Structure formats: C-alpha cells, structure tokens
Amino acid sequence: MSTDETPAAKYILHGALNGHQGSVNCLRATEDGQILASGGTDGVKLWDLTTLAALARPNGAGIRGATSALVWIRREDEAGEILVYGTQIGFVVFWKQNPVAGKDRRLVVFEEASVFQMADPGEVTSLAYDAGTNRLAVCHRNTTVQVHSLDSQIRARAVFSVSYSNFLPKSIAFGETKSGAREIIAFGFHDGRILCLNGTNGDVTKVLQVGAMIGAVDYNGPALYRFDKDKEHRVKTFEVKNTKPFPRPRQVCFADDCSSIVSGSDHGVVYVFDRRTGHTMDILRVDPNDWVQTVTVRLQFQGQGED
C-alpha cells in the first residue's frame, strides 16, 4: 500500500502476505492482533502478524468449498484461540489452537476440533459469537439463520434453525438481551431489511429498513445506524465512489475504538473515515486496478503503531 498524498498518512504499510491461490473472500484478526486468518477459494490460511510468516493449518478447502466467512472466539475454559469458518457449500468448521505452543510463536499449532454442515446447505454468509451465552449464530444464502450452543468439546448443539421467505441474510450479529436471551439481528442483502429475532426461537420481533442493499455490516457500539428500542436512526453516510459498471459488496469495519470507519472500494483504495465528522482521515492505495472488497482491523492496539 502507498499513503502518498493522503489527508493524514496516519497508517503505514507493515507488510504483504502472499500465499493464496485465487480470491481472498474474508479476513479476521484475533483480538490481540497476533494472528490473522484469511479465507478464499483455496481454504483458510493462518498468519503470524508479528513475523508475517504463514502458520501451519490442519487442511485446505478440499471438498468443503471456498471459505466465505470467519470469526475468532475466546472462551474462559480454553487456553488458546478458536477459529470458526464457514464455506461455500454450508460447512461450519472449528479449529482449536493447541495450548502446548505456549509463548513460542514458531510452535503455534491448530487442529480441527469439529465440523458440521448446515441443513439445506448454501454459502455461509456470516458468523457471530456471543461469549456471554456461548452461542454461535450462522446464516447462509438459502434464507436460513441458525443459532447453536457450543459444548465443552467445541461441538455445536442446535438452538434453532429458521428460514425467512424472500430474505437473503448477508450479515448477522447479537443484539440486546431481551426476555433472558440475546436477540439476533440479521441484515438482508437485496432489500435492505433488518430482522430482529427472538434469541430463543428465531421469531421475528421487529423489522427495520435502511432503504438500500446491504453489502457488509459491522455491529459495535456507535454505528452508522444506531438502534434503540423503537427504531433505527441513520447517523451518517460515508461516500465511496463506484468507478466500475458492476458494483460488488465491500466490507466495512470499525477501528480505533469505534472512532473511525474503514471501507474498501472498487478502485484499489482503502478509505479511513472519522466516524463523527465523516472526513477522510487516510487513504491507503493498493492498486488502481484492484477491487478491495475485504478489510479487517485488530480490536486492540499495542505499542505505537496502528495496523
């Protein structure tokens, strides 16, 4: 990336990771920013962000299809990280870090803990985990939202599975606790609908409408749309121009304790916006001919730099 002639040049290039064959569909870093998972047509790859070296992985894509969604989870009863990823044909896979690795990053080892395939399998579009209830929410292209609890062996136990007519869930998140359960919020791709679901049985409790297609969602504290008990409020719109005739979804995420918004583009640029003012804080140039559809940030910053 290049940050020449940017509004602030606050961010600098730390390095480049090469190794995937084909497209990279999703990225997710661990909470401490030490390990990055990248998913694409050839499966999941793991990276040590301190050394920029590839880490050993249990397996590639194989018969499970391209990787389409990722989420890292931490549990109090587990010493290491747990990666959950979904695939193009409806598999949900759990990789567990072997705690024997200790603090030696060269010995970081992941092993497959469990796997299941969703009913009426389709492309897994989003995953979300709630540590308080130890539940995993999954949605896929065949209009289905599922919620699972995880046992001590990291095996999924179904809580509910519901399909919603004419609704393609693009992203999913846990919302407020209501009636003793965390509600599920499912964001529709084509029609801009947002379904608020009962966390126990998946019944629709509220329908919201943003009035446009939803390509990606980051749900965390202050947001572009703020949710309260009665309705959503649009806070701000961040303009990213389209330069190609066929728009594609691009990911967005919060950064810097939710003070900034990061977005990809169709013209090789990553934009960093100030959440409150909407001003462009930085422009990271990748390549003018590239689509930048996948972005991620670390949740905690350590040291003086920002990645």
N, C-alpha and C positions, 0 to 999 in steps of 0.2 A: 504494500500500500504506500501511497505517497500523500503527504499532507501539505505540499507546496501550495501557497496562495490560498490557504483556508482561513476562515474567520478567526480561529484561535490557535490552531495547531497544538491542541492540548494533548492529543494522543500521538504516540509514536509506534512505528512498526516494531514488534517484538520478534517476529519470525514467521516463516511459512512452513506449513505442514503438507508434505506430498506423500501420496500413497494410495489414494482411492483410484479405482478404475471406473469411470462413469460419473454420473452426477452425485453431488452431496445434497441430501434432502433435509437433514436436520443436524443440529449441533446442540450440545448441552454440557456445561461445565459443572463440576462438583461445587458444593457451597464454599469450600476453601480455595477454589481456583487452582487446585493442583493437577486435576485430571480432566481431560476433555474427551467426550465421546462424540464421534461423528458417524452418521448413518447415511448409507447410499445404496446404489444398486448392487454393490458387492458386499453388503452387510455392514456391521459395526466395526469401527476401528477405535482404539484407545490410545491416548497421547499423554505423556508427561509434560505438562506445560512449563516446568522448570528447566528441563533439558531439551524439550521439543522432540524427544525420542518416542517412537512407537512402542507401545506396551503389548505384551503377548495377549491374545484373545482366545477364547475357547473354540470358536468356529467362525466361518464366514456365512454368507447368505444361504447357500445350499438350496434345499427345496422349499424353504420358508419364504422366499421372495425378498425383494428390496426392503430396506429399513425405512420406515415412514414417520416414526415418532419416537422420542426418547424422554426419560425422566430419571433423575437420580433420587434415591430415597435414603434416609438415615433412620435407624431405629435404636432405641436405648439398649436393646438386648443384643445388638450386633456391633462388633468392634470395627468392621470395615464398611466400605461403601457398597451399595446395591444399585445396579443399573437395571432399569426396566425398559425394554424397547418393543415396539410393535412393527409389524411388517405389512407388505402389500397384500398378502392373502390371509390376513386375520390372525396371525400368530402373535402371542404376547410372551416374551422371553425374559427370564430373570437371571442376571449374572451377579454373583456374590464375590466380593474381594476376600481372598484368603488372608486371615489376620496374621499368619506366620511371617508375612512380609515385614512386619514391624515398621521401622522408620527408614529402612533401606529401599529407596525408590527403585533400584535396579531389580528388586525381588517382588515387585508388585505383580500379583497373580490373581486373575479372575477365573472362576469356574461356573459352569451353568448349574443353577440351583433347581429350576423348574421351568416348565413351558406349558401353555395351553393354547388351543385355537378357539376363537370366538364362534358362537353359533351363527349360522348364515354368514360365513366369513366374507369380509370385504377389507379394503385398505384401512388400517388403523390410522385415524387422522389426528388423534390427540390422546395424551395420558396425563393424569394428575394424581397426586398422592397427598393424603391428609395424615400427618403424623399423629395428631391427637386422637383420631379414631382408628388409625391403622387401616385405612381403606384406600383402594386404588380405583379410580374412575377411568373408563376406557370408552371411546366412541369410534365408530367406523362408518364407511361410506354407505352401507346398506341401512341407513336411518336408525341405527341402534346405539343406545347408551347402556353400558353395563357398569355396575359397581361391585367390587369384590373386597372381602376382608382377607388379610394375609395371616397365615398361621405361623408358628414358631419355625417351621421348615421353609418358609417363604413360598408356600403353596397357596394359590388363590381359591377362595371359597365364595361362591356367588351370593350376593345380597339381593340384587335384582337385575333383570335384563328387559329393556322395553324398547320397542320400535315406535317411531313417530312418523305419521303419514306426511309425505312431501316435505321432509326436513332432513337436510344433509348436515350433520354436526361437523363443523370444521375445527372447533376447539372446545375444551371443557375445563372447568375449574370448580373448586369447592367454595361455597359462599358462607353465609352466616349460619349459626346454629339455631334451628327452629324446631320446636317440639322434640327436643332431645337428640336431634340428628343434624349434621351439616347438610345444608341444601346443595344441590348440584346445579351448576349453571352451564348450559350448553349453547354454543354460539353457532348459528346457521350460516352456511356459506353463500347460497344463492340469493336468498330473500332478505337477509339482514335481521332475521328473527332471533331473539334470545329467549330460551326456555328456562325458567326457574323450576327445578324439580324437587319434589319431596325426597329427602335423603334416605327414607326407609323403603319406599315402594316405587319411586320414579314418576309418580303422578305429577302432571303439570300444575303448578300453583300460580304461575304468573307468566305472561307473555309480553316481552318488550320488543321494540322495533327501532333499529337505527337508520333505516331508510336507504341502505346501500349494501352491496356484497361485503362479506367479512372474510378477508384473506388470512388474517392472523390476529391473535389476541394475547395480551399479557395482562394478567389479572393480579394486581398487587397494590393495595393501598390507594393513593391518589392515582386517578386514571383519566384517560381521555373521556370516558363516560363514567360518571360517578353514580353508584347505585345507592338508593336509600329504600325505606320500607314501601314507598308507594310508586316511585317511578325513577327512570334514569335521567341524568342531566348531562347534556353534552358540555364538556369543559372547554375543549379546544380542538381545532383541526390543524394538522401539520401537512403542508402541501409538499408532495414529492411528484415531480412531473413524470408523465409517461412519454417515452420517445419512440417506442415500438408499437406496431399496429395491433398486436395481440397481447393485452395485459395478462400477467400471471400474478398469483398471490405472492406476497413477500412478507417475511416475518418482521415483527417489531418486538422490542423488549425495553423494560425499564433499566436504568443504570444509575450509579452514584446515589444510592438510597432514594430512588424514585424521583430525583431532581432533574433527570434528563431522559429523553426518548431516543432510541436507536432504531433506524429503519434502513432496509436495503433499497435497491432501485433496479430499473431495467437498463441502466447506462453505466454500470461499473462503479457506482459511488455508494458509500455508506454515510448516511446523514446522522448527526448527533444534534438533537434539538433541546433547548431549555424548556422544561415542561411548563413553567409558569408563564414565560413571555412568548414562547413559540419561536424565538430567534434561533437561527442555525449556529450552534456552538462550534462545530467542527465538521469537516468534510474529509473522509478517508477515501482516496482514489485507488481502485483496484485495477480495472482495465475498462476503457470506454466501450468495448465490445461485449463485455460480460454481463450476465444477469447476476445480481446479488440478491438472492431470494432467502438465504439462510443466515441468521445472525444469532449470537448469544453473548452474554456477559457473565462475569463472575459476580456472585452475590456479595462477597466481602472483599475489600481491598486491603492488601498488606504492603507495607513498605511505602516507597514514594511514588512509584509509577502506577499507571492505570492501564488495564488491558481490555 
